[in-house]
Amino acid sequence: MKAIEVGVIGTGWCGGIRAETLKDHPLVARLHIAETNAERLAEVAASTGAATATADYQELIANPAIEALYVCATPETTHYTIAREALLAGKHVFLEKPIALELWEADELVELARRNNIKFTIGYSQRFNPKFAFAKKKLADGTLGEPVSVLVSRHITRNLGKKISGRIKLSPAAMEATHDLDFAFWLLEPAKPVRVYAQGANRVMHATTGLPDCQFITVTMDNGVVVMIGAGWILPPAYPNFSHTWIEIVGSEGALMIDDSHKDVALSTLSGGTVFPMSTMPGEQVDHVYAGAMGPETIHFLEAVARDRPVMVTPESARAVMEVYLAADLSTETGEPVTLPLGNEQRVKLAAAGGMR
């Protein structure tokens, strides 16, 4: 069994989960971390026993011993630059979503990885949710027959929405629905999206963020299947949950309903009222086990590099999701359906609209 040296760039919420997951794994020979917040850097270095800890991510990229990098830095404007430098240095790269902010950036990253035979994947953790994996299996084995429609409604709390939208101006389509678009397109492979129509509501957050409170997206696939995604981030602060999701998959021979609302564990106290623990999308460490999808996802990429296995999420699939949520933003702005693939005229409109990217 080959152990490798790995690095985590950015150790905030998601990067911290990655580092904690990696610290004791037998396939990790040494763990290296980079973080610009000095207090957080010291905290994660102490908790993980990192071999090196630095404020300069380029030290990790320049380290010849490091084979794989988890790029978890925020804001998302840093993704393209850091991932590009890492790929050019020959590192295998796990990049938190989104893959990039512009399609040409995504195209360049995809080509760099392909040309240099580098493993490159994007953090679409919900593929590692057992409920979602079960849905994929039931379509693949024919239980549901031919797919007809896929519906996902995902909403998160206002406090979490403000946190996400406060660091960069990216829409609910780009930051929330992106997971569900990836899930739907994974279910329906090899079908491809050909038309997108979206609408948004601007009642609560728009005045301060310039972003919709929610977006509802309809995607037509080239095999006639209809995908409907609703994503929002203004559940009231008193809502005792972080992420509430409902899924319906209808086929010619059956239907699958998935309640992923995280209400199966309720904790009620005199001081805190009733809350639903373990209800974030990334998940969390619970004593000796990990509750959620991000832990298994982190290990999957580690094993893909150490054991030379394929990655679950290809960069090409992440690029396809990006094109759809950009089309959804354009449709929300114009009120018109958008045909895929995006042409030059549509890309110009996106650049002019700017606001939700």
N, C-alpha and C positions, 0 to 999 in steps of 0.2 A: 504494500500500500504506500503510495507516494504522498508525502505531506508537502505542502507548498507554503510559501510566505504570501500573505495577503495584506492589503491596505484598505482602510475605510477613510474616504475624504468627506468630511462633514459629519459630525456626531451629534446632531440634534435629535429630534424625535425618532425619525426613521433610521438615521445613521447609528444612533445609539443602540437601537434594536439589533441592527446588523452586527455591530461590534460585540455586543453581549452574547449573541448567538454563536459567533465565531470563536470566542475566546478559549473555549474548552474542547473544541472539536478536534478529533485525532488527525484530521486531514490538514490542520493548520499548524505549520511548523513554527511560525512567528507571526504576530499580529502587529501591524503598524497603523497609527491613526494620525489624521490631520484635522485641525479645528481652529478657527480664528478666534473663538471666544476662549480666553485663557482659563477662566474658571471651569468651563465645561470640559476643556481639554484635560485639565488636571483631574477632574472628577472621573471621566471615562478612562483615562490612563490608569488611575488607581483601581477602578473596578474591574478592568479587563486584564491588567498586568501587561499592557502593550509593550512590545520590545522597544519601539520608538514612538515619540509623540511630538508633533511639530505644528506650528501655526502656518507653515508654508507647504501647501499640497504638492508643489513641484519637487520637493525633496522625495516624496513617495514615488512620483513618476520617474525621477532620475535614479532611484535605487534599483540596481540590476537584479537584486535577489527577489524582488516582489514580482510575482507572476500575474496576480489578479487584483483588480481594484474595484471597490464598490464606491461609486460616485453618488453621494447623498447630499451634496451641498445645496444650500439655498442662498439667494433666490434662484429661481429656475433659469434666469438669464445666464447663469454660470455653466449650465449643463453642456452646451455645445463646445465651449472653449476647453473645459477640463477634459471632456470625453475625447475630443479631437487630439489634444496633447497626449493623452494616455494611449490612444490607438496608434498614433505615430511612433510612440516609444515601444510599441509591440506588446503592450499589456492587454490581457483579457479584461473586458469591462462590463460590469453591471451598472446600469444607469437608472436612477429613479426617473419615473415619468415626470414631464413629457420628454420625448427623445430630443426635441429641439423647439425653437420658437418659430422658425421659418422652414418651409419644405426643402429649400435648397440646402440648409444646414443638415437636415435629416438625411437627404440624399448623399451628401458628402460623407457623413459618418457611416452609413450603410456600405458605401463603396470602399472606404478605408478598411473596414473589417473584412469585407469579402476579398479584396485584393491581397491582403496580408494574412488571410486564413486565421483570423483572430475571433475568439468567441466574444460576442457582443449581444447583450440582452437588456431589456427594459423592464422596470419594476411593475408589472401587472400582477400583483399578488393574488388577486381573486381566483386565478386559475388553480391556486393551491388550496382553495376553500373546498373541503370535501363535498359540500352540497353542490357546488358548481361543477366539480369533477363528475359527480353522479349524473348531472344533467347531460354532460358531454357523452358519457357512457350510454345513456338511454337513447340518445339520438343515433350514436354510432352503431349500436347493436340492433337498431330497427324497432325497438319497443314502441316508439312513438309514431312509427311510420314516416311518411314524408313530412318535413317541417312545413308549417303554414305561417306561424307568427311567433315572435318573441317579444315579450313585454317586460321591462325592468323599471321599477319606480324606486329611486334611491334619494333619500333626503337626510341631511345632517343638521346638527344644531346651529343656531345663530352664532354662538360664541366660537365654535370651530370654524364656521364659515368666515367670520371676521378675521380670524387668525390666518386662514389660507389666503383670502383675497387681500389682506393687508400687506403681504410681502411682494406681490406682483399682480399686474392687471391681466389675469387670465380668467375666462368665463367658467361657469359651472359645467359647460360642455367640455372644456379643456381639462378641468381639474377634478370633476366628479364623474360625469357621464363617460369619460374616457375609459374607466375601468369596465363599464358595462358594454360599451361598444366593442372593446377587446373581447369580452366574454361572448357576446352575441356572434361576432365574426368567427371566433374560435369554434363555437358550436356548429356554425353553418359552413365551415370549410368544405369544399373549395369555392363556394359561392362568393361573389364580390359585390360590394355596394355600387349602385349606379345612379341613385338619385336621393337627395336629402332635402327635407323641409323641416324648418324649426321655428318655434315661437318662444318668446321670453316675456316675463313679467318684471316690471320695474317699480315696485311699490315701496320697498323697505330699504334696500342697500344701495340703490342706484345713486341717490343724492350724494353719498360719501365715497362710493367706490367706482361709480360709473359702470357697474356690472349688473346683470339681471339677478333677481332673487332666485329664479329657476328658469330652466329651459326644457322644453318638451320637443323631442327630435323624432321624426319619422324617417326611416331609411328603407328604400326599396332595393332588394338584392337582385342580381341578374337571373336568379332562378325563380323570381316572383314572390319570395318570402318577404313579409313586412316585419321590420324591427321597430319597436317603439320604446324610447328611453326618456324617462322623466328624471331630472336631476335638480336638486335645489339645496340651499344652505341657510334657510331662515326658520327652521323649527324653533319655537320659543325657548329662551334660556332655561325655563323651568322644565323642559322636556327631559325626562330622566334617562336619556340614552344618547349615544353619539351618532349612530348610523342606523337608519331604518330602511330596510330593503324588502320589496316584494317582487317575485318573479313568476311569470306565467309563460310556459312554452307549450304551444298547441301544435299537434301533428295530425296527420290523416288517420292515425290509428289510436291516438291517445293524447293525454295532456299531463303536464307535470307542473305542479304549483310548489314554489319554494318560499317559505317564510324565513327570511334572514334578518328579522327585526331585532334579534338579540334580546328577547324578553323572556328567555327560558330560565334565567337566574335573576331573582329579585332580592335586593337587600334593603331592608327597611329599618331605620334607626330613629330614635327620638331627636337626635341632633341634625341628621342629614336628610330625613324623609326617605322616600323610596327611590332607589336608583337601580339601573340594570348594569351590573359590572360586565367587563369583558365585551363591551359593545362597540369598540372602535374597529375600523376596517383593518388596520395593521395588526391588531392584537397586542398581547402583553405577556410578560413572563409571570407565571403563577406558581410560585415555589419551584418545584422541580420540573414542571412542564410548561410548554408554551401554548397559550390559547390564542389561536389566530393563524393567518396564512403567511405572514411575513417571515416567521422562523423557518418553516419548511422551504420557502422560496429562497432564502439566503443560503441554506445548505445545498439546495439543488444546483445553484450556480457554482458553488465551491466544488461539488462533485463533478460537474460538467468539465471544469478545468483540470482538476486533479486526475480524473479518470478518462479524460478525453471523450466525453459524451456530448450529444447535441443539447442545446439550450431549449427550454420549453417555449419561450417567447422570442421569436426571431425579430431582428430589427426591421425587417421588411413588413412584418405584421404591425409593428408599432407605428411605422410610417403610414400605413394604410389607415389606421385609426386616427392619426393626426390629420390626414387629409379630410376625413369625414367630420371631425369636430371643427375644423376650420370652415368647412362648407356649412355646418350648422350655424356658426357665428355669422357667416355671410348671409345666410337665409334669414336669421333673426333680425339682422340689420335692414335687409331689403324687403322682407316680407314675401320673397319669391323662392320657389324651389331651385335647387342647384344641382346641375348634372355633373357626374363624375366621369373621368378624372377632371380635375380643375384645369382649365385652360389659362392662357396668358391674360385674357380679359378679366377672368374671375380673380386671378392673383393680384392684378392691379387694383381691383375693387377691395380686396382684402387689405392691401397695403394702405389704401386710402381710408378705409374704415378704421383700421388700427386698433380702436378702443378695446375690443375684447380679446386681443391676442397678447 
